[in-house]
Amino acid sequence: MINFFIKSSLAWFILFSTLPFNAVASEETKLKSQRYYDDGLLLSRAEHWKQASDEFRMAIQFDPLNKLAYANLGVALSQLEKHKEALLAFDKAIMLGYDHSLFRYNRGLSFAKLNLIKEAVQELKLSLKMDPRNVKADYNLGLLYIRQNKIDKAENQVNQLYSRNNDLAKKLFDFIPPKYKVMSVNNGGSIKGRVSLSGKIPSPRFFPLIASPNIEYCTRISDGKGNRILFDFTVSESRGLKDTVVKLVNIQKGKPFLNKIQKIVMNRCHTPKYVISSRNGETLLLENTDPIRHEVVAYEFNARGADQRSHRPVDANTSQARDIFVKKNTKNFLIKCNLHPFLQSNGIIVENPYYAITDKDGNFSIKNIPPGTYKIIAWHPFIPNQIETIIIKPGKQSNLTFEFKGESVQRTVYNNNSKGYRFAPVYDSKENFYGGSRADDPIEILQVYKERRQVKD
């Protein structure tokens, strides 16, 4: 059972103490009630809930129409897990004419604790109607929808929170049961295939190293003219296209995901994983083996363009866990270093473990697939997807090929610096290399780009 509700009791007491006191008794009893009420607020701020509830009861005894004392008594009782008594106090406050968004919020939590889920949902929705800024109400409303098995509504609450409080959105997302179910696959089939590229091979991207810090270290991989080359399209002599994700869609159940954390290793301002696949919410391990800091940023791509989601440094020779958490219906994401933009991995969200990434010859295979008819997508970051339908027969292997065309490439326009000039770089200080002496690495790699204009017969 989900039992992770966020309370807002302290905000309650600060708010109530600023409201005018309800003067309905004689002057003497009013003063006595006021003292008890004020003492209750002080005890509540200190989270002495039992003593606070006693003070609020005394305030009510001297002034039975004190709606604020009833409201705060309800909060104190809810903190003591006396939710039935809390609801009676809340009801009395409503009868006396008091209402507020936080009042409804706390009342909803007490209903939830008593498993009165329908009433709790009603109260939280009313609280949000009165104050749409209450992100805790959005979060707890999502938890209640999960308990009602209204998963679509819970996902909508994740979307509500996504830009306003990403941490709460991720917590709520983690409570939602995945749509993909794990089961044993008997007599499953398999797919074996190849992805190729016809026509002209697109030019790689050139990044002038003079525009980035740590020139001395980053030039260990360069074209010898002050540029780093990023090969977006790696094509073999037989025209096989590397780094293409092939994935099946609409598989609701089957084999489990690999129980192994994905790792992105940063070495010489480069990562060998140009493309990756990830479940939404999956945790990646970023491992920086360089003696320099990388400012690693995650971007997600949607209809409006690219949105930056996370931005944290990964210090030299350290590792860091990073969640891939994107908004609903987001398909693609990018992990890159903002200091060294040629260090990047392009990613696609997968909904099931039936996917593969093509090797250097464009080959891929997917195994242990439940028999059935499925759509299969071939995805590369800079070319339109190709989609096919495939039939998986029990115990049989299906063969499939995809062919992309070089002229269909879609990339952001950038300057081609392949014919740039050699420059004399201003080296980083050996005495103050990100806080210490520089660790020399004698290995250097000269990147070579030879333009190929092969066209498939």
C-alpha positions as MATLAB code, in Angstrom:
seq = 'MINFFIKSSLAWFILFSTLPFNAVASEETKLKSQRYYDDGLLLSRAEHWKQASDEFRMAIQFDPLNKLAYANLGVALSQLEKHKEALLAFDKAIMLGYDHSLFRYNRGLSFAKLNLIKEAVQELKLSLKMDPRNVKADYNLGLLYIRQNKIDKAENQVNQLYSRNNDLAKKLFDFIPPKYKVMSVNNGGSIKGRVSLSGKIPSPRFFPLIASPNIEYCTRISDGKGNRILFDFTVSESRGLKDTVVKLVNIQKGKPFLNKIQKIVMNRCHTPKYVISSRNGETLLLENTDPIRHEVVAYEFNARGADQRSHRPVDANTSQARDIFVKKNTKNFLIKCNLHPFLQSNGIIVENPYYAITDKDGNFSIKNIPPGTYKIIAWHPFIPNQIETIIIKPGKQSNLTFEFKGESVQRTVYNNNSKGYRFAPVYDSKENFYGGSRADDPIEILQVYKERRQVKD';
ca = [
       0.000    0.000    0.000;
       1.236    3.496   -0.789;
       1.504    5.480    2.433;
       3.798    8.365    1.573;
       1.816   11.533    2.129;
       3.375   14.962    2.576;
       1.930   17.170    5.285;
       1.919   20.964    5.457;
       1.141   21.452    9.124;
       3.763   24.082    9.937;
       2.513   26.337    7.161;
      -0.918   25.958    8.723;
       0.039   27.444   12.071;
       1.915   30.363   10.633;
      -1.090   31.139    8.464;
      -3.706   30.816   11.191;
      -1.815   32.964   13.654;
      -2.154   35.938   11.290;
      -5.946   35.730   11.104;
      -8.192   37.827   13.401;
      -9.370   36.091   16.559;
     -13.087   35.263   16.741;
     -14.383   37.337   19.620;
     -17.683   35.786   20.732;
     -17.326   35.370   24.501;
     -16.995   37.823   27.354;
     -13.876   39.906   27.539;
     -12.385   37.744   30.311;
     -13.092   34.369   28.666;
     -11.929   35.763   25.331;
      -8.544   36.667   26.811;
      -8.199   33.218   28.419;
      -9.126   31.497   25.161;
      -6.642   33.683   23.283;
      -3.810   32.688   25.636;
      -4.554   28.975   25.216;
      -4.820   29.409   21.458;
      -1.481   31.249   21.247;
       0.216   28.613   23.401;
      -1.184   25.942   21.096;
       0.365   27.670   18.085;
       3.764   27.858   19.789;
       3.626   24.176   20.736;
       2.547   23.278   17.209;
       5.546   25.071   15.716;
       7.737   23.009   18.042;
       5.830   19.872   16.909;
       4.639   19.082   20.441;
       1.342   17.838   19.083;
      -0.154   16.312   22.233;
       0.373   19.453   24.298;
      -0.806   21.619   21.391;
      -4.055   19.664   21.086;
      -4.669   20.130   24.827;
      -4.199   23.886   24.483;
      -6.573   24.111   21.527;
      -9.195   22.152   23.459;
      -8.900   24.618   26.311;
      -9.284   27.493   23.882;
     -12.482   25.872   22.550;
     -13.745   25.300   26.096;
     -13.578   29.026   26.787;
     -14.838   29.983   23.301;
     -16.927   27.185   21.682;
     -17.233   29.183   18.436;
     -13.512   29.570   17.828;
     -13.222   28.135   14.310;
      -9.434   28.588   14.153;
      -8.955   26.544   17.313;
     -11.031   23.750   15.787;
      -9.034   23.882   12.542;
      -5.681   23.751   14.313;
      -6.943   21.067   16.677;
      -7.733   18.978   13.619;
      -4.169   19.404   12.341;
      -2.647   18.467   15.713;
      -4.860   15.379   15.985;
      -3.964   14.302   12.448;
      -0.279   14.536   13.380;
      -1.056   12.228   16.318;
      -2.688    9.786   13.837;
      -6.085   10.381   15.456;
      -7.758   10.959   12.143;
     -11.370   10.314   13.121;
     -11.136   12.944   15.868;
      -9.288   15.228   13.452;
     -12.120   15.004   10.922;
     -14.666   15.884   13.626;
     -12.635   18.999   14.457;
     -12.310   19.870   10.752;
     -16.068   19.455   10.290;
     -16.758   21.778   13.219;
     -14.476   24.427   11.703;
     -16.416   24.184    8.412;
     -19.749   24.491   10.271;
     -18.428   27.677   11.878;
     -17.636   29.089    8.433;
     -13.908   28.482    8.061;
     -12.407   27.278    4.757;
      -8.964   27.435    3.165;
      -6.897   25.464    0.615;
      -4.470   24.090    3.255;
      -7.438   23.260    5.482;
      -8.899   21.120    2.677;
      -5.463   19.629    1.994;
      -4.996   18.412    5.579;
      -8.586   17.204    5.715;
      -7.963   15.190    2.553;
      -4.905   13.534    4.096;
      -6.944   12.454    7.106;
      -9.568   10.926    4.813;
      -6.756    9.090    2.996;
      -5.349    7.706    6.254;
      -8.770    6.231    6.982;
      -8.902    4.698    3.472;
     -11.756    6.991    2.491;
     -10.121    7.529   -0.866;
     -13.051    9.035   -2.752;
     -13.527   11.690   -0.061;
      -9.766   12.329    0.048;
      -9.639   12.890   -3.721;
     -12.545   15.325   -3.483;
     -10.796   17.330   -0.756;
      -7.446   17.519   -2.582;
      -9.126   18.577   -5.816;
     -10.958   21.301   -3.907;
      -7.683   22.376   -2.289;
      -6.062   22.684   -5.724;
      -9.029   24.617   -7.053;
      -8.528   27.114   -4.247;
      -4.726   27.197   -4.667;
      -3.285   25.546   -7.819;
       0.266   26.225   -6.573;
       0.163   23.518   -3.909;
       2.523   20.960   -5.452;
       2.152   18.652   -2.440;
      -1.575   18.401   -3.144;
      -0.808   17.478   -6.766;
       1.630   14.814   -5.577;
      -0.717   13.267   -3.015;
      -3.627   13.388   -5.438;
      -1.486   11.308   -7.802;
      -0.875    8.753   -5.029;
      -4.611    8.517   -4.440;
      -5.278    7.934   -8.134;
      -2.808    5.032   -8.008;
      -4.725    3.547   -5.087;
      -7.873    3.864   -7.194;
      -6.037    2.184  -10.092;
      -6.592    5.293  -12.227;
      -3.130    5.166  -13.763;
      -3.824    7.645  -16.566;
      -4.898   10.264  -14.039;
      -1.816    9.560  -11.924;
       0.356   10.087  -15.010;
      -1.405   13.405  -15.615;
      -0.404   14.444  -12.100;
       3.207   13.578  -12.939;
       2.933   15.920  -15.922;
       1.432   18.629  -13.715;
       4.437   18.406  -11.406;
       7.100   17.863  -14.046;
       8.099   21.487  -14.609;
       7.000   22.834  -11.241;
       8.695   20.340   -8.908;
      10.688   17.712  -10.774;
      11.733   15.850   -7.614;
       8.113   15.263   -6.572;
       7.235   14.321  -10.155;
       9.970   11.649  -10.133;
       8.832   10.291   -6.737;
       5.255   10.006   -7.972;
       6.409    8.455  -11.251;
       8.327    5.766   -9.338;
       5.132    4.731   -7.518;
       3.206    4.176  -10.765;
       3.309    0.479  -11.723;
       4.965   -0.073  -15.119;
       2.698   -0.985  -17.999;
       5.170   -3.596  -19.200;
       4.791   -6.862  -17.260;
       7.469   -9.531  -16.872;
       6.491  -13.115  -17.710;
       8.163  -16.285  -18.892;
       8.364  -16.602  -22.680;
       7.827  -20.108  -23.991;
       8.981  -20.977  -27.491;
       9.736  -17.351  -28.335;
      10.991  -16.193  -31.692;
      13.864  -13.921  -32.727;
      14.835  -11.249  -35.234;
      18.117  -10.951  -37.054;
      18.790   -8.115  -39.427;
      20.903   -5.303  -40.752;
      20.677   -1.524  -41.165;
      22.412    0.137  -44.091;
      22.873    3.608  -45.547;
      22.713    4.292  -49.272;
      23.780    7.408  -51.134;
      26.279    9.982  -49.910;
      27.570    9.498  -46.382;
      26.830   12.674  -44.392;
      29.815   14.722  -43.293;
      30.764   14.538  -39.613;
      30.619   17.526  -37.294;
      33.748   19.549  -36.538;
      34.209   21.318  -33.209;
      36.986   23.957  -32.932;
      38.910   23.123  -29.770;
      39.795   26.755  -29.233;
      36.141   27.308  -28.248;
      36.420   24.851  -25.330;
      38.531   24.764  -22.164;
      41.272   22.196  -21.467;
      42.706   22.429  -24.984;
      45.934   20.654  -24.091;
      44.102   17.611  -22.792;
      41.297   17.513  -25.383;
      43.696   17.681  -28.344;
      44.764   14.141  -27.516;
      42.004   13.283  -29.947;
      41.911   15.772  -32.842;
      42.369   16.169  -36.568;
      45.726   17.891  -36.056;
      44.205   21.218  -37.137;
      42.607   22.215  -33.855;
      39.285   20.387  -34.337;
      37.511   17.463  -32.761;
      35.491   15.358  -35.186;
      32.197   13.774  -34.175;
      31.123   11.031  -36.571;
      27.323   11.057  -36.468;
      27.161    8.448  -39.242;
      29.608    5.573  -38.977;
      29.279    3.459  -42.109;
      31.223    0.305  -42.902;
      32.737   -0.522  -46.303;
      29.684   -2.693  -46.971;
      27.402    0.284  -46.112;
      26.300   -1.035  -42.716;
      25.151    1.793  -40.415;
      26.448    1.675  -36.862;
      24.660    3.198  -33.813;
      21.079    2.674  -34.949;
      18.518    1.590  -32.351;
      16.053   -1.055  -33.517;
      13.130   -1.536  -31.136;
       9.797   -3.341  -31.023;
       6.780   -1.369  -29.808;
       3.469   -2.298  -28.196;
       4.784   -5.402  -26.438;
       2.920   -5.451  -23.136;
       4.689   -8.385  -21.478;
       7.680  -10.635  -21.928;
      11.273  -11.107  -20.735;
      12.716   -8.839  -18.031;
      15.010   -5.894  -18.608;
      18.671   -6.570  -17.973;
      19.368   -6.144  -14.275;
      22.482   -4.095  -14.879;
      23.067   -0.375  -14.640;
      24.047    1.304  -17.895;
      27.361    3.105  -17.802;
      28.553    6.078  -19.849;
      32.326    6.351  -19.616;
      33.939    9.709  -20.402;
      37.523    9.266  -21.563;
      39.635   11.877  -23.381;
      36.521   14.046  -23.717;
      34.799   11.251  -25.590;
      32.346    8.445  -24.922;
      32.169    5.339  -27.093;
      28.375    5.158  -26.610;
      27.166    7.539  -29.273;
      23.597    6.216  -28.855;
      21.894    4.574  -25.895;
      18.433    3.243  -25.064;
      16.808    3.869  -21.698;
      13.566    3.303  -19.860;
      11.958    6.461  -18.544;
      13.130    6.872  -14.963;
      16.153    4.612  -15.402;
      19.366    5.423  -13.544;
      22.603    5.725  -15.511;
      26.143    5.735  -14.151;
      28.314    8.561  -15.503;
      31.988    7.710  -15.063;
      34.533   10.464  -15.680;
      38.001    8.978  -16.143;
      39.450   12.310  -17.331;
      41.574   14.585  -15.108;
      39.200   17.451  -15.921;
      35.649   18.344  -14.960;
      32.746   17.756  -17.329;
      29.523   19.766  -17.078;
      27.050   17.047  -18.021;
      23.614   18.205  -19.136;
      20.553   16.174  -20.127;
      18.158   17.546  -22.734;
      14.796   16.178  -23.815;
      13.263   16.752  -27.226;
       9.582   17.452  -27.779;
       7.342   19.308  -30.204;
       8.539   22.669  -28.861;
      12.226   21.828  -29.247;
      14.843   20.931  -26.637;
      14.417   21.462  -22.885;
      17.284   21.219  -20.425;
      16.394   18.802  -17.635;
      19.461   18.278  -15.452;
      22.797   20.045  -15.224;
      25.428   18.899  -12.744;
      29.219   18.737  -12.940;
      31.016   15.399  -12.871;
      34.382   16.086  -11.285;
      37.657   14.595  -12.480;
      38.052   10.867  -11.832;
      34.629   10.487  -10.206;
      31.353    8.722  -10.940;
      27.801    9.969  -10.612;
      24.342    8.410  -10.818;
      21.936   10.325  -13.043;
      18.262    9.565  -13.691;
      16.857    9.709  -17.202;
      13.431   11.135  -16.424;
      11.497   12.764  -19.261;
       7.987   14.088  -19.700;
       5.259   11.785  -20.981;
       5.364   11.197  -24.746;
       8.981   12.376  -24.999;
      10.886   10.007  -27.270;
      14.452   11.304  -27.546;
      17.035   12.808  -25.221;
      20.641   13.956  -25.307;
      23.417   13.732  -22.725;
      26.327   16.051  -23.416;
      29.046   18.127  -21.810;
      28.428   21.848  -22.105;
      32.168   22.548  -21.789;
      33.165   19.962  -24.378;
      30.141   19.614  -26.697;
      31.768   16.863  -28.759;
      31.286   14.605  -25.730;
      27.698   13.434  -26.185;
      25.344   10.471  -26.268;
      21.995   10.528  -28.049;
      19.240    8.471  -26.488;
      15.805    7.040  -27.178;
      13.192    5.958  -24.627;
      12.207    2.274  -24.775;
       9.087    0.750  -23.244;
      10.248   -2.878  -23.243;
      13.541   -4.814  -23.391;
      13.109   -5.853  -27.033;
      15.635   -3.573  -28.676;
      19.168   -3.662  -30.037;
      21.877   -1.240  -31.201;
      23.579   -2.007  -34.486;
      27.272   -2.929  -34.485;
      30.021   -1.561  -36.752;
      28.650   -3.566  -39.695;
      25.029   -2.513  -39.118;
      23.956   -5.897  -37.733;
      21.471   -6.457  -34.907;
      19.559   -9.297  -33.261;
      16.684   -9.479  -30.772;
      15.831  -12.752  -29.043;
      13.177  -14.443  -26.907;
      10.246  -12.469  -28.374;
       6.666  -13.564  -27.593;
       4.977  -14.765  -30.806;
       2.781  -12.129  -32.433;
       2.628   -9.276  -34.926;
       4.515   -6.111  -34.008;
       5.712   -2.778  -35.305;
       9.465   -2.381  -35.318;
      11.254    0.972  -35.520;
      14.778    1.756  -36.693;
      15.961    5.009  -35.093;
      19.024    7.131  -35.719;
      19.368   10.621  -34.149;
      19.618   12.525  -37.431;
      17.464   10.737  -39.964;
      13.698   10.025  -40.096;
      12.603    6.753  -38.507;
      11.842    3.685  -40.551;
       8.916    1.551  -39.402;
       8.066   -1.997  -40.449;
       5.592   -4.662  -39.376;
       6.970   -8.069  -38.485;
       5.422  -11.415  -37.581;
       7.186  -13.431  -34.885;
       6.483  -17.144  -35.126;
       7.076  -19.590  -32.240;
      10.657  -20.826  -32.210;
      11.450  -19.198  -35.567;
      13.909  -16.541  -36.661;
      12.637  -13.621  -38.723;
      14.960  -11.615  -40.960;
      14.634   -7.904  -41.551;
      16.633   -5.151  -43.241;
      16.366   -1.372  -43.065;
      17.897    0.998  -45.587;
      18.316    4.699  -44.857;
      19.143    7.209  -47.574;
      21.945    9.709  -47.076;
      19.963   12.536  -48.651;
      17.259   12.158  -45.947;
      19.573   13.319  -43.168;
      18.113   16.046  -40.932;
      20.636   17.885  -38.759;
      20.911   21.306  -37.262;
      22.978   23.544  -39.511;
      26.544   23.951  -38.289;
      29.792   25.325  -39.683;
      32.030   22.804  -41.411;
      35.529   23.482  -40.121;
      37.179   20.525  -41.861;
      39.364   22.906  -43.883;
      40.275   25.065  -40.926;
      43.713   26.320  -40.010;
      46.249   25.047  -37.521;
      46.491   27.268  -34.465;
      48.892   27.531  -31.558;
      46.681   26.680  -28.581;
      47.002   28.457  -25.276;
      47.703   25.542  -22.963;
      46.165   25.114  -19.552;
      48.452   25.825  -16.628;
      50.381   22.740  -15.512;
      50.455   24.107  -11.996;
      46.751   24.807  -11.677;
      44.957   22.179  -13.759;
      41.492   22.197  -12.163;
      43.018   22.442   -8.723;
      46.209   20.431   -9.098;
      49.076   19.385  -11.307;
      48.216   18.073  -14.757;
      48.315   14.322  -15.353;
      49.931   13.829  -18.756;
      48.561   11.144  -21.029;
      51.021   10.300  -23.835;
      48.384    8.598  -26.000;
      47.175   10.770  -28.845;
      44.720    9.862  -31.614;
      44.694   11.626  -34.963;
      41.168   11.696  -36.361;
      41.025   11.292  -40.106;
      38.060   12.179  -42.272;
      38.021   11.182  -45.914;
      34.913   12.282  -47.713;
      33.089    9.358  -49.343;
      30.540    9.888  -52.068;
      29.595    6.275  -52.622;
      26.144    5.678  -54.004;
      24.469    2.305  -53.816;
      24.034    0.610  -57.182;
];
